[in-house]
């Protein structure tokens, strides 16, 4: 195990100690950071309550997905997911501009895949093929747990896989992602709209709470271009299915 892995594991142990202490501290002041951390962790560990609640806590989100009527609605939903820590299509995060370290810049990084990276979708070896079959089976089970009949659950799983595979083929490889020259593509929103015209970028950055963003470093241009094409070509009903499988 390398030094960085040792540090990561050591850090995880320290964080768990802090969280366990917060959860077990009955004297923590209501509303304090310690109380919030402890309560949040405890809620995730309360498996009995989680099982009892089922999907009820998620019903408002599924209702929102069911109500999608346009590609604009799909993009608004993606923004809402983004603000809740999910990345249905891509990650947006801030960091120092690699070519001007005095400035912070918004970065966009490919996402939208349920499996770890593009190779899981594109490799032709037998293990990868088996993993793809297992992944579709897993998705079908998830749709079944949401109430879909077996045939519908299977069809929905295959549709999610179809869209993810399309996005995966346009994604960078792990090697390409390590190339700082290829992953630095700073674009103004107007220029971004020219290469990916079927995504409303201005509305998106406004919806996630940062209307002042006027430029973004688009790490994987091929991915964003394909996502834009998919927005135009994939029916809303299929984006509903995709969103339900996230």
C-alpha angles and dihedrals in degrees: 000000000000126000093256092053090050090052092047093051092045090051091049090053092051092048091050090051090053092047094046089051091050092049094049097043104104091181096060110128115254110256094017121130090248092053092048093049092048094047093047092051092044091052090056092049094049095095094167092059091043092054092045093052093049112177094332094106089054096049094099089056093049090047088054090051091049089052094058110125106162143026087254088059090050091054092047088053090050089054091050090050089049092057088052094055099264127119111201092171110004144347121252117199140151127243140147113293105255090219096041111030092186090068132066117222137192113246129201119205128184119259136141096114125118092200122063101263146340095279090069088063101038108034116106099207118116095248092056091048090051091049091053091052091048091048093053089048089052092050090049090053090051092051088047090055087053089058105266119144114247097259093046092046090053092049092048091049091052091049091053089049090050093054094042090050090052091052092043093055089056093046124101120255119244088257092053090048089060092059107096092195095055094045095051109086109142110192135176113235091252091054091045089053089055095057095036104028099162095067119075099225097175092053090046097055089045092051093052089054102259107099091157093068106116100166137030134194102233104203098191112033094179091057095050092048091052092046089055091051090049090052088060099040106036114080119241090243089061092049086054089056092046091050091050090054096054 
